[in-house]
Amino acid sequence: MDKNIEQHFRKEEVPFIDSCADLIDESINQYRPILTKFLNPRQVYILTTLVNRQSDLSVAFFGGYPNSEMKRGLIYPEYFEPSEDDYQVKLFEIRYPVKFSKLRHSKILGTLLGSGVERSTIGDILTDGTRWQFICTREIADFLKMQISSIGKTKVSLIETEFSDVITPENEWRDESTTLSSFRMDNLISEGFNISRNDAKELVSHQKVHLNWAVNSRPDYEITTHDVVSVRRFGRIRLKRQEGQTKKGKYRAIISVLKK
């Protein structure tokens, strides 16, 4: 990958950028569509930026429903017109004894990953408060159906479901316009969840915060566009857009907040 491109991203994002470059080259050289695994919003942004540098390629994304967080990307040449089926995703409903058991997002994800599949093969996990569903790549669907019979101590069965019956999540992202003294992680958490900067710093230091689905314990870590910060028991914040500075040197931004 061109070093001039890499300098616009974080050092730790270079391996992902290189993998995107390989997929782009594959699509160009073989003149066919190339499908990614599930990508988080920051990865979607990076891949879009890289594909947009190619005049004869496009990229589109689908995660099972319009506002999905995790999406599969399809890099494709001019002649190709993608359909939903090209993204090769499956939706499962988790059937369980609702009256006697309670499921949690973390428990479901832990069980799925504990079966031996990679995180990038699992899309969004959805609930309306009672029902639970998850989205996965088509290639692991049969494996999960055979492997998963319980989540924790709760007996479950996985029922393949049409996307027309996908759950509308109980909580929704809300966009907020704000001004920030900096884009430090603790500052963004403090602003997004209306807690003190010290409390936000403690949450990060005690490893209760994930940045783009990986633990990050640095309160001073600089957040950038399309990063998703997940805070245990609070919810998530996504830096949607940076909008310049005020006359007093603060930063204008649009953040999306999903509260638990």
Salt bridges, closest charged atoms under 4 A:
GLU6 OE1 - LYS3 NZ 3.33
GLU13 OE2 - ARG10 NH1 3.42
GLU13 OE2 - ARG42 NE 2.82
GLU26 OE2 - ARG32 NH2 3.08
GLU69 OE1 - ARG236 NH1 2.13
ASP85 OD1 - ARG138 NH2 2.77
GLU93 OE1 - ARG131 NH2 2.94
GLU118 OE1 - LYS37 NZ 3.15
GLU139 OE2 - ARG72 NH2 3.54
GLU160 OE2 - LYS90 NZ 2.83
GLU160 OE1 - LYS145 NZ 3.57
ASP165 OD2 - ARG131 NH2 3.29
ASP175 OD2 - LYS240 NZ 2.60
ASP186 OD2 - ARG184 NH2 2.80
ASP186 OD1 - ARG197 NE 3.22
ASP220 OD1 - ARG218 NE 3.26
ASP227 OD2 - ARG10 NH2 2.27
ASP227 OD1 - ARG42 NE 3.99
GLU243 OE2 - ARG241 NE 3.01
